[in-house]
């Protein structure tokens, strides 16, 4: 992989093209990286207790390392 943890990168393709951020985690076996504020996915959670409220959690998901470039 041409990037590693704590590198500042910019996304060159995909829905988040042009966004930049810092790599927080790298997955070299899968050739993916996790970047702050990029590729945010929404996950709906059920209520933990009866009568409680559910919630929507936003969290980043990994993006392919070939879609990023070092700044």
N, C-alpha and C positions, 0 to 999 in steps of 0.2 A: 504494500500500500504506500502511496506517495504522501499521505498525511498521517498525523498522529495526534494524540490527546494534547489539548491546549494550543493547537494551531488555530490561527484566524483564517477562515475560509469564506469564499463566496460561492453561492449556488449558481451553476451555469446552465442547467436545464430543469424542466419540470414546472410544477405549479408555483414554486417559491423562487423562480428565477430572479436573480438580482439581489436577493436577501443575503446578508452576511452574518456571521456569528462565530462563536468559539466552540471547538469540539470538546464535549464533556466526556464522551466515552467512544472507544473504537472497538469494532468487532472484526479483527483481521481474518478470521476463518470464513466469515460471511461476506467480507469486503464491504462492510457498512459502517457508518459513523452516526453519532447522535450529536446534533447541533442545537444550541440554545435558541429558541424562538423560530425554528424552522421545522416544517412538516408536522404541525400541531394537529393531533387527532382528538376528537371529542368522544368520551366514553360515558355512557349512561349507567349510573349505579342505582341499584335498588335500595330501598330504605333498610337500615340495619335492624330497626325495631318495628313492631307492629304499630301502625299509626304514625310512624315517623315520615320524614320527607326524603325522597330520592334526590339525586343531584347529578349534574353534568360536570365531569372532570375533563379538563384539557391537559394533554400531556404530549411531549414530543415523541416521535417514533423515528427509528433509524432511516437514513437515506443512503443510497448507494454511493460509495466513495468515488466512483467515476463521474458523478454529477457535481463534484465540488472542485474548486481550485484554490490553492493557497493565495493569500493576499500579500 
